[in-house]
Amino acid sequence: MHRPTLLCIALGLLPCLAQAADPGPDQRRQAAIATAEQQPACQAIQPFYWEIGDKHGALVAASEGNDAPQADTVMPIASASKWVFGSYVVQRRQGKLTDDDIKALTMRAGYTSLGPASCVRLLPARRAAETVQQCFTERGNDQYTAAHDGRFYYNGGHFQALASNALGLGNDNDAQLAADMNALLGQDFVFSFGSPQLAGGIQTSAANYALFLRKLLNQQLLMGSLLGSHAVCTNPATCPSADHSPVPASESWHYSLAHWVEDDPTTGDGAFSSPGAFGFYPWIDASQHYYGVLARHSLQPKAYYQSVQCGRLIRKAWLSGVAQ
């Protein structure tokens, strides 16, 4: 035991004890690095890039595995797009969301039939021309199911309906959609759309998404003051008002405005996040002091949850200063 700690005990100085026990930046960094490199849950998902930072910038970052992505590697981020669109809506409404906005952004609007693959176009000319509205009306994506109205059902149709019916984005193609969103989120946040899906169409890099997360931490975007607000329960096994969730039934998270709250009683730490199907996993810790990004592109089933399992261990290592 260190001398300062012994002195604290002798004098009964609890604040001093707390300060002595708090891990310093070097201890946090080494714990996070060791976890990312050696934890089996992290070794299993290589290659990937990861970063942890605060409102000022990155504090630790590394690439793991052969041919791993870098901070500036652009990739499709799938459902990590949701947090970006939700922040756009909050910014557009100047923080004053309507009841319909809240219902859509918490996946309870009854539009539960959108198939993401139905809006993906292989020919460049068709991909460039497709609009938000065309994606919404493709193959029954715009079907409204009254039985799901008011109940949590994870599906991109809620966001597509909000964009088409309430926000006037229906005629936007990929390029115009990005331009409209950049006008409110900031031109420094660089991203594009690979398909005009508000819930899953964005392509960007870890470095650019990290900039977006810092905007939330710095309250430069109004979503930063609404993290975790209007949260609803999501696990059909434990929540009487939930019908469908991608999170395994063994965990019960809540869903806030276009982002998750990882508050399962057993595994949760209250972090806010938006994992994507291909394994892109961004988060902000419960104290809203730190952000993190785990970036990879994998076609493996449940790639999003595998990234969560690794990413939250890296987060725990950083916050505790103890390798996991």
C-alpha positions in Angstrom: 0.0 0.0 0.0 1.3 3.4 -0.9 2.3 6.0 1.7 -0.5 8.5 0.6 -3.1 5.8 1.1 -1.7 4.9 4.6 -1.8 8.5 5.6 -5.4 8.8 4.4 -6.4 5.8 6.5 -4.6 7.2 9.5 -6.3 10.6 9.2 -9.7 9.2 8.1 -9.7 11.4 5.0 -12.3 9.7 2.7 -11.9 12.1 -0.2 -8.2 11.5 -0.1 -8.8 7.8 -0.2 -11.1 8.2 -3.2 -8.5 10.2 -5.0 -5.8 7.7 -4.2 -7.9 4.8 -5.5 -8.8 6.6 -8.8 -6.8 5.2 -11.7 -4.6 7.7 -13.5 -4.6 8.0 -17.3 -1.6 5.7 -17.7 -3.2 3.0 -15.7 -6.4 3.3 -17.6 -4.6 3.3 -20.9 -2.6 0.2 -20.1 -5.7 -1.7 -18.8 -7.6 -0.9 -21.9 -4.7 -1.9 -24.2 -4.2 -5.2 -22.4 -7.9 -6.0 -22.6 -8.2 -5.2 -26.3 -5.1 -7.3 -27.1 -5.6 -10.2 -24.8 -9.2 -10.6 -23.9 -10.7 -13.7 -25.7 -13.8 -11.8 -26.6 -11.7 -9.2 -28.3 -9.2 -11.6 -30.0 -12.3 -13.4 -31.5 -13.4 -10.3 -33.4 -10.1 -9.2 -34.9 -9.3 -7.2 -37.0 -10.7 -4.0 -35.6 -9.8 -0.4 -34.6 -10.7 1.0 -31.2 -10.5 4.4 -29.6 -11.5 6.0 -26.3 -11.5 9.7 -25.6 -13.1 12.6 -23.9 -14.6 15.9 -25.0 -11.1 17.1 -26.0 -10.0 14.2 -28.2 -8.7 10.7 -28.3 -6.9 9.4 -25.2 -5.9 5.9 -26.4 -6.3 4.2 -29.8 -5.0 1.1 -31.6 -5.6 -1.3 -34.4 -5.8 -5.0 -33.5 -5.1 -7.9 -35.9 -3.8 -8.3 -39.4 -5.1 -5.8 -42.0 -7.0 -4.0 -39.3 -8.9 -0.8 -40.1 -7.4 2.5 -39.1 -9.0 5.6 -37.6 -9.7 7.0 -41.1 -11.0 3.8 -42.7 -14.4 4.4 -44.2 -17.0 1.6 -43.7 -20.7 1.0 -43.6 -21.9 1.5 -40.0 -25.4 0.1 -40.3 -27.5 0.8 -37.2 -24.9 3.2 -35.7 -26.6 5.5 -38.2 -29.6 5.7 -35.9 -27.8 7.9 -33.3 -26.8 10.3 -36.1 -30.3 10.6 -37.5 -31.8 11.0 -34.0 -29.4 13.8 -33.3 -30.4 15.5 -36.6 -34.1 15.3 -35.6 -33.4 16.8 -32.1 -31.3 19.5 -33.7 -34.0 20.3 -36.3 -36.7 20.5 -33.6 -34.4 22.7 -31.5 -34.7 20.2 -28.7 -38.5 20.3 -28.6 -39.6 16.9 -29.9 -43.2 16.2 -30.8 -45.0 13.2 -29.4 -44.7 11.6 -32.9 -41.0 12.3 -33.0 -40.5 10.5 -29.7 -42.7 7.6 -30.7 -40.7 7.1 -33.9 -37.2 7.6 -32.3 -38.1 5.1 -29.6 -39.3 2.5 -32.2 -42.9 2.5 -31.2 -44.6 4.1 -34.3 -46.0 0.9 -35.8 -43.8 0.9 -39.0 -42.1 -2.4 -38.5 -41.9 -3.9 -42.0 -38.8 -2.3 -43.6 -36.3 -4.8 -45.0 -32.8 -3.1 -45.2 -31.7 -5.1 -48.2 -34.7 -3.9 -50.2 -33.2 -0.4 -50.5 -29.7 -1.4 -51.5 -28.9 -0.8 -55.2 -25.8 -2.4 -56.9 -25.8 -0.3 -60.0 -24.2 3.1 -59.2 -26.7 5.1 -61.3 -29.7 3.6 -59.5 -28.0 3.9 -56.1 -27.3 7.6 -56.7 -30.9 8.3 -57.8 -32.9 6.4 -55.2 -34.7 8.6 -52.7 -35.9 8.2 -49.1 -39.5 7.9 -50.2 -38.7 5.3 -52.9 -36.9 3.2 -50.2 -39.9 3.7 -47.9 -42.4 2.4 -50.5 -40.3 -0.4 -51.8 -41.7 -4.0 -51.2 -44.1 -2.9 -48.5 -41.6 -1.1 -46.3 -44.2 1.5 -45.6 -46.7 -1.0 -44.1 -48.2 0.3 -40.8 -49.1 -2.4 -38.3 -51.6 -1.1 -35.7 -50.8 -4.0 -33.3 -47.3 -2.7 -33.0 -48.2 1.0 -32.4 -47.1 2.1 -29.0 -45.0 -1.0 -28.5 -41.2 -1.4 -28.9 -40.3 -3.1 -32.2 -36.8 -2.6 -33.5 -37.1 -1.7 -37.2 -35.9 1.0 -39.5 -39.4 1.7 -40.8 -40.1 4.0 -37.9 -37.3 6.4 -39.0 -38.1 6.1 -42.7 -41.7 7.1 -42.0 -40.6 10.0 -39.8 -38.2 11.3 -42.5 -40.7 10.8 -45.4 -44.0 11.9 -43.7 -43.0 14.5 -41.2 -39.6 16.0 -42.0 -39.9 16.5 -45.8 -36.9 14.4 -46.7 -38.8 12.1 -49.0 -37.2 13.4 -52.2 -33.7 13.3 -50.9 -31.2 10.9 -52.6 -28.0 9.8 -50.8 -26.1 13.0 -51.5 -28.9 15.4 -50.6 -29.7 13.5 -47.5 -26.1 13.8 -46.2 -26.1 17.5 -47.2 -29.3 18.2 -45.3 -28.1 16.4 -42.2 -24.7 18.1 -42.3 -26.3 21.5 -42.4 -27.4 20.9 -38.8 -24.8 18.4 -37.5 -21.9 20.4 -38.8 -19.8 20.3 -42.0 -16.8 18.9 -40.0 -18.6 15.6 -39.4 -17.9 13.8 -42.7 -20.2 11.0 -43.7 -22.2 9.7 -46.7 -25.1 7.4 -47.4 -24.8 4.1 -49.3 -28.6 3.8 -49.4 -31.1 6.4 -48.3 -32.0 4.6 -45.1 -32.1 6.8 -42.0 -31.7 3.9 -39.7 -28.8 2.1 -41.4 -27.4 3.7 -44.5 -24.4 5.8 -43.3 -20.8 5.2 -44.3 -18.0 6.9 -42.3 -14.8 6.4 -40.3 -14.1 5.9 -36.6 -12.4 9.2 -36.6 -15.4 11.0 -37.9 -17.9 9.2 -35.7 -15.6 10.0 -32.7 -15.9 13.7 -33.7 -19.7 13.3 -33.6 -19.5 11.7 -30.1 -17.4 14.6 -28.9 -20.0 17.0 -30.2 -22.5 15.2 -27.9 -20.1 15.4 -24.9 -19.4 19.1 -25.5 -23.2 19.9 -25.8 -22.6 21.2 -29.3 -25.5 19.1 -30.4 -28.7 19.1 -28.4 -28.9 15.3 -28.2 -26.0 15.6 -25.7 -28.5 16.8 -23.1 -31.1 14.2 -24.0 -29.0 11.0 -23.7 -31.1 8.3 -22.0 -34.3 10.4 -22.1 -37.7 8.9 -23.0 -36.2 5.5 -22.6 -38.5 2.4 -23.0 -38.0 -1.2 -22.1 -37.2 -3.5 -25.0 -36.9 -7.2 -24.1 -40.1 -9.1 -24.9 -39.1 -11.7 -22.2 -39.2 -9.1 -19.5 -41.1 -6.1 -20.9 -44.8 -6.3 -21.4 -44.8 -3.5 -24.0 -42.0 -4.9 -26.3 -42.4 -7.1 -29.3 -39.0 -7.4 -30.9 -35.4 -6.6 -30.0 -32.0 -7.6 -31.5 -30.4 -7.8 -28.1 -30.2 -11.3 -26.8 -33.1 -12.3 -24.5 -30.6 -12.8 -21.7 -30.1 -9.0 -21.5 -32.7 -6.3 -20.9 -31.6 -2.9 -22.2 -33.7 0.3 -22.7 -34.0 2.3 -25.9 -33.8 6.1 -25.7 -34.0 8.6 -28.6 -32.3 6.6 -31.5 -29.8 5.0 -29.1 -29.6 2.2 -26.6 -29.1 2.4 -22.8 -27.0 -0.6 -21.7 -28.6 -0.9 -18.2 -29.2 -4.6 -17.9 -29.3 -5.4 -14.1 -26.5 -8.0 -14.4 -24.3 -7.0 -17.4 -25.1 -3.3 -17.9 -23.2 -0.2 -16.9 -25.6 2.4 -18.1 -23.6 3.3 -21.2 -25.3 4.9 -24.2 -24.6 3.2 -27.5 -25.7 2.4 -31.1 -24.1 -0.9 -32.3 -24.4 -1.6 -36.0 -25.0 -5.0 -37.7 -21.5 -5.2 -39.2 -19.8 -4.7 -35.8 -19.4 -0.9 -35.6 -19.9 0.0 -32.0 -19.9 3.6 -30.7 -20.6 4.5 -27.0 -20.6 7.2 -24.4 -20.2 6.1 -20.8 -22.9 6.6 -18.2 -21.1 9.5 -16.6 -20.8 11.2 -20.0 -17.1 11.8 -19.5 -15.8 9.4 -22.1 -16.7 8.1 -25.6 -15.5 5.0 -27.4 -15.6 3.5 -30.9 -14.9 -0.1 -31.9 -14.8 -0.1 -35.7 -14.9 -3.2 -37.9 -16.8 -4.5 -40.9 -17.9 -8.2 -40.5 -20.6 -10.2 -42.2 -20.7 -12.8 -39.4 -24.0 -13.3 -37.7 -24.4 -11.3 -34.5 -21.3 -9.2 -35.3 -22.9 -6.3 -33.5 -23.2 -8.2 -30.3 -19.7 -9.6 -30.5 -18.4 -6.1 -30.7 -20.5 -5.1 -27.7 -19.1 -7.9 -25.7 -15.5 -6.8 -26.5 -16.2 -3.1 -26.4 -17.8 -3.0 -23.0 -14.9 -5.0 -21.5 -12.5 -2.4 -22.9 -14.7 0.3 -21.5 -14.7 -1.4 -18.1 -10.9 -1.7 -18.2 -10.6 2.0 -19.0 -13.0 3.1 -16.3 -11.6 0.8 -13.6 -7.9 0.9 -14.6 -8.0 -2.9 -14.3 -7.5 -5.2 -17.4 -10.5 -7.5 -18.0 
